[in-house]
Amino acid sequence: DLDGLRSYYLAVGGVERCALELLWSVNNPDAHILPPGASVVSYRFETGDVRLEIMPETGKLDVNRAPVDQLAKLGVALALDPSRAEEIANAIRDWRQPAVEGSPFDLYYSSQVPSFRAPHASFREIEELLQVKGITPDIFYGTYIPAAEGAAGPGLVWRPGLADCLTVYGSGNQIDANTAQPVVLAAIGVSQSAIAAIVRRRQAGAMLQPQLAELLGSLGVQAPLRVGGNSIVTIRATAQLRLEGGGFSDLKRTVAAQVKYMPQGYDSPIHILRWYDTAWSN
């Protein structure tokens, strides 16, 4: 219990430090602390290490604007059966669009216990997807699935969830190439070979816009990709205590914050939109 509490506050400190260093780096581009476009940062404190993941909302599809065919492609990329992926995509469209006389999906929602009505309006929180017909917790949060037959490595591989791929904070039609999940790249039409090349390139370090343009040109890819985020990012921190002998505790704690950077004139330049006391990182 004591290690868990200490790890929690170590992770919280990591989030706060990262949020401030991001702000400093944006406001002082000639003296930035964090590398431009960085998606992973590691901090070494006296009491332990913290691994930070920086995930701009621009790395996800806008759940309120994405076309149905794009949502269906995302479902297929998440290893869902094509018919189920299409049903979920249509259910998302039904949830977000007005329906004066109701819709066929409303009969399903009214039969649930407790029953409820679909709002037929834009999603306000991404967790609303858990109420949409066909979406289960493992589809929303992600899960482990069997690896492809004959594949090297572990027998189970991580499959991300819709929470990792969709956002209510839309950023137009351009996706951040440094942080987007491979399944999101597949949903916008990037080929598997090009996705593999993009993932290999960003493992070597964050790309800047000229480097992305050069890579896409060499691959012959014309996709709505960009580099960087807008004003909203999720910062996720995983902390591990350092023991007296120099090793690390087996216990880890992960917290996350969805941060919005405000323009000048607000009471605080950093607003916490969502805080997750218990988060999970792969």
KAFENMO-V81726 format. One record per helix or strand of 2 or more residues. SS is the DSSP state (helix for helix, strand for strand). FROM is the first residue (numbers start at 1). TO is the last residue. If there is no record, write none. Layout:
SS,FROM,TO
SS,FROM,TO
//
This chain:
helix,2,27
helix,29,31
strand,40,45
strand,48,56
helix,57,59
strand,61,62
helix,68,77
helix,82,96
helix,104,110
helix,126,131
helix,137,141
strand,142,146
strand,156,160
helix,162,164
strand,166,167
strand,175,176
helix,182,187
helix,192,203
helix,209,219
strand,225,226
strand,232,242
strand,248,261
strand,270,276
//
